[in-house]
Amino acid sequence: MATVSILESPQRIAVVSRKFWPHVDDGSQRLMCMLDGWRSRGIESLVITVRWHASWPDEAVLRDTRVVRLLPAPKSNWNENQFQKNVLVWLGRNLDRFDAIYVDSADGLLSSIAAKASRWNKPVIARFSVEADEIGLPPMHAASTQIAADACRRCQRVVVPNAMSHRILISHGIDTNRIERIADWARPRVERTSAARTAAGNVLFQVSSDFVIPSRTQLVLHLGESDLQSLLVVVRALCDVLDQDVDARMWIVGSQTSHALLYEAAMDRGWHREILFFDGFDDIEELVAVADLAIVSKPSKAMQFSASMILHSDLPMIAAETEESKSWFAEQQPMKLYADQQQLVERLMDWQVHGQQWITQAIALRVQMQRDRSSHHSLDLWEQLLKPLSIESRG
């Protein structure tokens, strides 16, 4: 019988993240998608995350990835300290199950892991991003940029998704040779042919009869986390457009914002039946397939996953004008940005008048994105980063 070298077996990475399914924000979906990409390259992952309720199983399998959930959920300062301790204990007792540790956020938990990892002889890779949020962290444990940089300094490698995050780490004295620039991995293009859109619409209708689109009605989809003021701009702008006899409907999905005031704003204008609110989905492909236009009101949140999927799928998009959204696109591309409600109304009316031109521009932008931000290239970089660290860890 042939002997297989341990160095030829798949790399095994322990992934530590507070947010994982059933969280369905952009950060969680980005991470799940990234692990799918790793698996396609023979990199196995095991996720250590939060167990938000005692009745949940302590281990499960999601999309072929083993998930370990630890108590207590970090809802208070005491719980956070105990959660960090439990993460360290679990890692220390299961060293034979992984070759390296990847921490998806730079905060106090990363500092604790990096301090212990030298005893375990396990390399630590961290992700640092200026767009990262802190869901699950009590206020006293929120990480400043300095704390995050100090935590990154103790890691073998730090992965950043964009130039802004890269510059911040360098400004805090992190050795540039330890920083790896890897763009967030995007799913393949969502098919939006007539047949694919019909099939996706049928799937959504089976989920809920609320997901019905009247014939000849155009669907405007808002994806990604946002805040109340940003969403009020979107709702009021669509009401202005509907007042001009435009036949459209909007779905606001996974905003993680209270719907009460938004619904009230739509009802005051008489358009509450045309503007519908839904909780988050852990799979948004059908939503992207059936939509005619997407709006992103908080690009810093949506750029991790939702906006990337939209841009790779020929779906026209309007985005709030921010440094993130401007830097995402080449200057020569006619990206539709808006700074206020009136400008959003103008963009929506232009889409109504020049719809086919918008689709043509979306296709051109998708071609550019696939050329400049290849998902295969991102996975190549991950493979080049993780393989040597795994081999070093196995000795």
N, C-alpha and C positions, 0 to 999 in steps of 0.2 A: 504494500500500500504506500502511495506517495505521501511524503511529509510536506505539509504546507507551512511555510514560515509565518510566524506571527506578524511579521512586517507586511505580508501580503494580504492579511485579513482586513476588513473594513476599519476605517478610523471610527472611533467611538467617542462622541462628544457629550458631556453632561451640560445641558443648557439650563441656566438658572434665569427665571423670569417671573416676576409677580403676576404679570398679565398673560394669560393664555386662555384658550377656550374654556368656558363659554363667554369670556369677553370677546366682543366682535368689533372693537375699534380698529383703526388702521394699523396701530402698532401690533396688535395681536394677530391680525390677518397677515401682515408683513412677515411676522416670525413664522407662522404656520406655513406660509408659502415658501419661505426660505428653507425650512426643514424639508419640504417636498423636493426642492432643488438639490439639497445635499444628498438626499436618499438616491436621487437619480445618478449621482456621482459615486455611490458606494460609501457614503459617509453616514453612519448610524447616529441617531441622537436619542437622548433620554432627557425629558424635561422635568425639572424640579420647580414646582410652582406652589401657589397658595391654595389651600383647601378652605373655601369660604363658608362651608357649612359642615358640621360634624357628621351629617348623614351621608355625605359624599364618600365614595370609595377612596381609599388612600392610594390605590394604583388603578390605572385604566389604560386603554389603548385608543388613541385618536389618530386616524389617517396613518396607521401602521407605525406610529410613534408611541413608545411607552411614556406615560405621564405619571409622575409621583406628586401627590398633593400633601402638603404638610400643614399641620395646625400649630399654633393658633393663627387665624387670619390677622394681619397687622392693622387692626382697627384703632389701636391706641399705642402710646409710646411703650407701655409694658409689653403689649402683644408683639410689637415690632422687634423688641429685644429678644423675646422668646422665639419668634419666628427665625430670626437670624441664627440663634443658637441651634435650632432644630435643623436648619439647612447645613450648618457646619458639621453637626453630628452625623447627619445622613451621608454627606459627602465622605467624611472620614471613615465611615463604616462600609462604604461601597466602592472603595478605590479600584477594585478589580473590574468594575463595570464600565469604566471609561478611561480614555487616554488623556483628555484635556478638558478644561472647563471653559465654557463660553457664558459670559454674563451679559444679558441683553440691555442693561442700563447701568450707567455709572453713578453710583450712590454709595451710601454707607454699607449696604450689603456687599457690594463689590470690594470695598476696603477690607471687610472682615474675611472674605474668601481669599483675597490676594495675600493677606497676612499669614493665613494658614497653609496656603498651597505649597510654599517652599518645603514644608515638612513632608508633604504628601508626594513631592516630586512630580507634580502635575502642572503643566503650563496653564496660564489663565489668559484668555482673550476677552476683551470687553468691547462693547459698542458704545461710542459716545456720539450724541447728536444734540444739537441745540434745540431741535424740535421735540425732544423727548418730554413726556409728561410724567406725572408722579401719582397716578391712580394707585391707591392702596397704601400710600405713605402717610402716616400721621404728620402733622405740621412740623414737629420738632426734628423730624428726620428728613425733611426736604433738603435736597443737596444743592448747594450753591455751585457755580461754575468752578470756583477754587477747590471745593471739596471733591467735585467730580474729577478735576484734573489731577489732584493728589492721589485719588484712587487709581486712575489710569496709569500713573507713574509707576505703580507697583506691578503692572501687568507685562507679560512678555510682548503682547501685541495689542494695539487698539485699532478697531475698525471704525472709520467715519464714512458716512454716506455722501457727503458733499464738501465743497471747498470751504464753506463758512465754518463748519465744525473743525475741519483740518486747521484752519488759521487760528482758531481759538486755542486749540491744544498747543500749537507751536508758541503762541504768545504766552502760555503758562509754563514754558520751558520743557515741554515733552520732546524727547529726541525724535526728530522726524523719521529716522530709520525704523522706529518702532510703530509708526502710524501707517496703516494700510487703508487706502482709499478704495472702497468697494461700494458701488451704487446699489441701492435696494433692488433686489431681484423681482422682476415683474412676471406675472403669469402670461402665458401665450395669449394671442389675440382672441377676443370673443367674436364668434361668428355672428354677423348681423344681416345675413340674407333674409329674404322674405320668409322662406321656409323655417329658418332658424328662429326668427322673431315670432312666428306663429307658434312654434313648439314651445318657446320660452313663455309666451303669454298663457298657453294652456297649463303649463306647470305652475305658474304663479296663481292662476285662477283656482287650481286644485288646492293650493295652500289656503287661500281665502278669497271669497267672492268680492272682497274690497279691491282686489287686484284685477279689476276689469277696466278696459279702455274702450270707450264708445267708438264706433266706426268714425273715421276721418278726424278723430281728436288726436292732437299731437301731445306726446307725453314729455314733460320736463321733469328731470330727476335731480334731486339734491342729495348728494352723497357726502359722507364724512362728518366728523365731529364739528360742532360749531358753538356759537354762544347766542344768547337771546337777541342782542342788538344786531348782530350780523344776519340772523335769520329773519328778524323783523324787516330788514331792508329787502330781503329776497321775497318775502310774502307780500309786502306792500307793492313791490315792483310788479309782481305777477298780477296782482289785483288791478294795477293801472293798465296792464296789457289786456286783461280780460275785459275791462271796461270799454276797450276799443274793438269789441266783437271778435277777438281772436279765439278760435276754438282750441283750447288747450287745457290740460290737467297737470297738476304737479304732485309728485310723491316726495315727501321729505323722509329719508330713511336713515336711521341710526345716528341722529344728531346729538344724542345724549344731552338734550336740553328739554326742559319742561314744555309740554305742548299747550298748556292752558292759555297762556297769553298769546301764543301764535294763532291758536284756533279762534280766540276772541277777535284778533285783528282781521282774520279772514271773514269771520261772521259779520263784523261791523260793515264790511264792504259787500256782503251778500255772496261771497264766493267760497264759503266753507265746504260746499259739496265738491268743489273742484280742486281743493288743496287738502291733501290727506297726509296723515302722519303715521309712521310705522317705526317699530323698534328695529334694532340692528339685525342684520343677516350675517351668518358666517360664510355664506356663499352668495356673491352679488352678480354672478355671471348672467343669470336670467334678467336681472334688472337692467344691466348694461345692454343686453341684447334687445330689449323691447323699447328702450327710451329713444326719443328723437333728439334730445338735447340734455346736457348735464350742466348743473351749476355747482361750483365749489366756493363756499363763502369763507372757508378757513383753510387756505392752502397749506399752512404749516403742519396741519394735522393730516390732511388728505394726501399729501405728496408721498407718504410712505407706501400707500397701497391703492386707494380708490382712484386718485387722479392718474396714477400710472396705468391702471387697467383701462381707464377711459381713453387715455392717449394712445394706447396700443390697439384700440378697437374701432377706429374710424367714427367714433361718436363725437359730434361737435360739442365743445365745452366753453362755458363762460366762467371765469375765475375772478375772485376779488384781487385787486392789484396790491401785491405785497412784494417784498424783496424775494421771497421764496418763489412766487409765481413768475416774476420777471426773469429770475435767473434760470428757471427751468427750460425756457424756450430760447431758441436762437432769435436774434433781433429781426432777421428777415422774415420770420414766420408771422402771419397775421393773426396772432393769438388774440382772443377777445377778453380783455380785462376791463374791470369796472371799478370806479373809486367811490361811487355813491349810488343812491336809488335812481336818480334821473339817468345816470349813465347806464345802469343796468337795464332800465326800460328801453333806452335807445338800442342797446345790444340785442335785446329780445325782439324788437320790432325789425331790426336789420335781418335777424335770423328768419323772421316771417317772410320778408320780401325776397331774400337771396338764399333760401334754404339749400338749393343744390350747390351753390358756391361754397357754403359752409361745409358741406359734406366733402367736396373736393379738397378744401383746405385741411380738413381733418385727416383725410387719407394721406396728403402730403406730409403732414406733421407726424403721422404714425410711421411713415417710411423713414423720416429723419430720426425719430426716436429709436427705431430698431437699428439704425446704422450707428448712432452715436452712443446709445445706452443698451447695448446688446445684453440680454439676460444670460446668454451663453458665456460672454466675457466675464460677467460677475461671478458665475459659478466656477469658471476657470481660476479666477483669483482666490476664491474660497478654497478650492482644492489645493492650490499652490501654498496657501497659508497653513492649512490644517494638516496636510500630510507630513511635512517635516517635523512639526511639533508633536504629532502622534508617535512618529518613529523615535524621536528623542525621548519621549516619556516611557516608551517600552524598553529603552536601553539597547 
